[in-house]
């Protein structure tokens, strides 16, 4: 099984990395970024911006930089962990006091970042959130391509994650890094250079990697490699470039 698509525009953010030239240099000598990305997100009204943490602001900033003008473009947000920092804090508050802030709960759910982004833009297009563990980036691509097949002209895919905090860190199942990226993708026309993503069942253990799955996908997209494979969730995902 597989899908094919074209990346019309993209943006990515991690500590020390933002400009396209920096990411292309990184793709030639990749490393796992340390720390949290800083996004000013000046396009979002301050009252709404304050409700997002560093990861949420980074994801929204990448979406804003890549979103096509006008309305009607579906958006897919993909993250394996979502805002785990806020979830952990909420659970600790409940354990200590027996109560939890309804506002904090609202912003802890997996689609909260996408909701805040759509509200701030007054955007009534389709928004969805995908959570598929390490392979969330690939599953986000599949969801975006399904929307293209359903008639969307373009789809904005936003992928983001951060290291699991505190007690959750014991469940980290891939290299820890904080990042956000966005691809504005479209269906490939006949004869147009494109990227293909195929997947097959594979129970083999994933080979060791210094990058999380989402950054492996980004590295392939911004590199000149002809093919790359990533394994996660009992699947082998094969990315390939076609002229």
C-alpha positions in Angstrom: 0.0 0.0 0.0 1.1 3.5 -0.5 0.4 7.2 -1.3 2.2 9.8 -3.4 2.3 13.5 -2.9 4.1 16.8 -3.5 5.4 19.2 -0.8 4.5 22.6 -2.1 5.9 24.5 0.9 7.4 23.6 4.2 8.8 25.1 7.4 10.5 23.5 10.5 11.6 24.6 13.9 13.9 23.1 16.5 16.4 24.6 18.9 19.1 26.3 16.7 17.3 25.4 13.5 14.7 27.4 11.5 15.9 28.7 8.1 15.6 26.2 5.2 19.4 26.4 4.6 20.1 25.4 8.2 17.8 22.4 7.9 19.4 21.3 4.6 22.8 21.5 6.3 21.4 19.6 9.2 20.1 16.9 6.9 23.6 16.3 5.7 24.9 15.8 9.2 21.8 15.2 11.4 21.8 15.4 15.2 19.1 15.3 17.8 18.3 18.9 18.8 18.4 19.6 22.6 16.1 22.0 24.5 12.8 23.6 23.5 12.1 25.6 20.3 11.3 29.3 20.7 8.5 30.7 18.6 7.3 34.3 19.0 4.0 33.5 17.2 3.3 37.2 16.8 0.5 36.5 14.3 -1.7 35.0 17.0 -3.5 37.4 19.4 -1.7 37.6 22.8 -4.6 36.3 24.8 -4.7 33.1 22.8 -0.9 32.8 22.4 -0.5 32.8 26.2 -2.6 29.7 26.4 -0.1 27.6 24.4 3.2 26.4 25.8 6.5 26.3 23.9 5.6 23.2 21.9 2.1 24.5 21.0 3.5 27.9 19.9 6.1 26.2 17.7 3.5 24.0 16.0 1.2 26.9 15.4 4.1 29.1 14.1 5.1 26.5 11.5 1.5 26.1 10.5 1.1 29.9 10.1 4.3 30.1 8.0 3.1 27.4 5.6 -0.6 27.8 5.4 -1.8 28.9 2.0 -3.6 32.3 1.8 -7.4 32.1 1.8 -9.6 29.6 3.5 -10.9 26.1 3.0 -7.6 24.2 3.3 -7.9 21.2 5.6 -5.2 20.9 8.4 -3.9 17.7 10.0 -2.0 17.9 13.3 0.1 14.9 14.1 1.9 14.2 17.4 2.7 11.0 19.3 2.6 12.6 22.7 0.8 15.9 22.4 1.1 18.3 25.3 2.3 15.7 27.8 3.7 18.4 30.1 0.3 19.9 30.7 -1.3 16.4 31.1 1.2 15.4 33.8 0.8 18.7 35.6 -3.0 18.2 35.5 -2.8 14.7 37.0 -0.5 15.9 39.8 -2.9 18.7 40.6 -5.8 16.2 40.8 -3.7 13.8 42.9 -2.8 16.5 45.4 -6.1 18.3 45.7 -8.8 16.1 44.2 -9.7 18.8 41.7 -8.3 20.0 38.4 -8.7 23.2 36.4 -11.3 22.8 33.7 -9.3 25.3 31.6 -6.1 23.3 31.9 -8.1 20.2 31.0 -9.4 21.9 27.9 -5.9 22.6 26.7 -4.5 19.2 27.6 -6.5 17.3 25.0 -4.8 16.2 21.9 -6.6 18.5 19.5 -6.2 21.7 21.6 -3.3 23.2 19.7 -5.2 22.7 16.4 -8.3 24.2 17.9 -6.5 27.3 19.2 -4.9 27.7 15.8 -8.2 27.5 13.9 -10.0 29.8 16.3 -7.3 32.5 16.1 -7.4 32.4 12.3 -11.3 32.2 12.3 -10.8 29.2 10.0 -13.8 27.0 9.4 -12.0 24.4 7.3 -11.6 20.7 8.4 -9.1 20.1 11.2 -8.1 16.8 12.6 -5.5 15.4 15.1 -3.6 12.2 14.6 -1.8 10.3 17.4 -0.1 7.1 16.3 2.9 6.8 18.6 6.3 7.1 16.9 4.8 6.8 13.5 2.5 9.8 13.9 4.2 11.7 11.0 3.6 8.8 8.6 0.0 8.4 9.7 -0.4 12.1 9.3 0.7 11.9 5.7 -1.7 9.0 5.1 -4.6 11.1 6.6 -3.6 14.1 4.5 -3.5 12.1 1.3 -6.9 10.7 2.1 -8.2 14.2 2.3 -6.6 14.9 -1.1 -8.3 11.9 -2.5 -11.5 13.2 -1.1 -11.2 16.3 -3.1 -9.1 18.8 -1.2 -6.7 20.8 -3.4 -4.0 21.0 -0.7 -3.7 19.9 2.9 -1.5 21.3 5.6 0.2 18.7 7.7 1.7 19.8 11.0 3.9 17.4 13.0 5.3 18.2 16.4 6.6 16.5 19.6 8.7 17.0 22.7 10.5 14.8 25.2 8.2 13.2 27.7 8.4 15.1 31.1 9.0 13.9 34.6 7.6 10.5 35.5 6.4 10.0 31.9 10.1 9.9 30.7 10.3 6.2 31.5 7.9 5.6 28.6 9.9 7.5 26.0 10.2 5.0 23.1 12.4 6.9 20.7 15.1 9.5 20.9 13.9 12.6 22.7 13.8 15.9 20.8 11.5 18.9 20.6 10.5 20.0 17.1 7.7 21.1 14.9 7.4 21.1 11.1 4.7 21.7 8.6 4.3 20.5 5.0 1.7 22.0 2.6 1.1 19.0 0.4 -0.9 18.3 -2.8 -1.6 15.3 -5.0 1.1 14.6 -7.6 0.1 15.4 -11.2 1.0 12.9 -13.9 4.7 13.1 -14.6 5.4 15.5 -11.8 8.3 14.8 -9.4 6.9 13.6 -6.1 7.5 11.7 -2.9 5.9 8.2 -2.3 5.3 6.6 1.0 4.7 2.9 1.2 4.1 0.6 4.2 4.2 -3.1 4.9 3.9 -5.1 8.1 7.3 -5.8 9.7 7.8 -7.3 13.1 11.6 -6.7 13.0 13.0 -4.5 15.7 13.6 -0.9 14.6 17.3 -0.2 14.0 18.8 2.2 16.4 18.6 5.8 15.3 19.7 9.1 16.8 16.5 10.8 15.5 12.9 10.4 16.4 10.6 9.2 13.6 9.2 12.7 12.9 12.7 14.1 12.3 13.7 11.1 10.2 10.7 11.9 7.9 11.7 15.6 7.8 15.3 14.7 7.0 14.3 12.7 4.0 12.0 15.5 2.8 14.7 18.2 2.9 17.6 16.0 1.7 18.4 14.7 -1.8 18.2 11.0 -0.8 16.4 8.7 -3.2 15.0 6.5 -0.5 14.8 6.0 3.3 13.2 3.5 5.6 11.8 3.9 9.1 10.2 1.3 11.3 7.6 1.8 14.0 4.5 0.2 15.4 5.1 -3.1 13.6 5.3 -1.5 10.2 8.1 -0.6 7.7 7.6 2.8 6.2 9.5 3.4 2.9 9.9 7.0 1.7 11.1 7.4 -1.9 11.7 10.3 -4.3 10.5 10.1 -7.9 11.6 12.5 -10.7 
